[in-house]
């Protein structure tokens, strides 16, 4: 028996809408987050900071030099996001600053929620020269006006220094928690 189905215009529109939501909606985004999070092994905050310290003296007792176009001996890029990726054991050569923020490697947190190993990221710039990421270590003062952080910076290479990025209104820096931290 040959049956033909007649669909009403509202039924067709609803079906099309549900289909497009299934393809582009939150379920698809969640799959990206899960695959990204499982692409990196878990790491403790202590392990992350110990890895950070290795680049302070890895170049024959000197800091690893900064270079966006080269990878260090361990396979990670010698820039800020490559350094953060190395500390977190992310896939080599490491996601760039924008990917660290937007591709499921981190979740946004408030600056007041920062703990050792969390990231402070400036990714919303048209130029890579104005993007940056540092790894939070601890607050430098009781008023939380500065903090100690690990970073890979142009002109100096790897360093451990105090910063106020993210604490100045409108500077474009935001706090983020790496998804693969296990504690």
HELIX and SHEET records of a PDB file:
HELIX    1   1 UNK A    9  UNK A   24  1                                  16    
HELIX    2   2 UNK A   26  UNK A   38  1                                  13    
HELIX    3   3 UNK A   45  UNK A   54  1                                  10    
HELIX    4   4 UNK A   80  UNK A   88  1                                   9    
HELIX    5   5 UNK A   97  UNK A  102  1                                   6    
HELIX    6   6 UNK A  111  UNK A  113  5                                   3    
HELIX    7   7 UNK A  128  UNK A  130  5                                   3    
SHEET    1   A 2 UNK A  67  UNK A  71  0                                        
SHEET    2   A 2 UNK A  77  UNK A  78 -1                                        
SHEET    1   B 6 UNK A 106  UNK A 108  0                                        
SHEET    2   B 6 UNK A 174  UNK A 178 -1                                        
SHEET    3   B 6 UNK A 119  UNK A 122 -1                                        
SHEET    4   B 6 UNK A 132  UNK A 139 -1                                        
SHEET    5   B 6 UNK A 147  UNK A 153 -1                                        
SHEET    6   B 6 UNK A 157  UNK A 163 -1                                        
END                                                                             
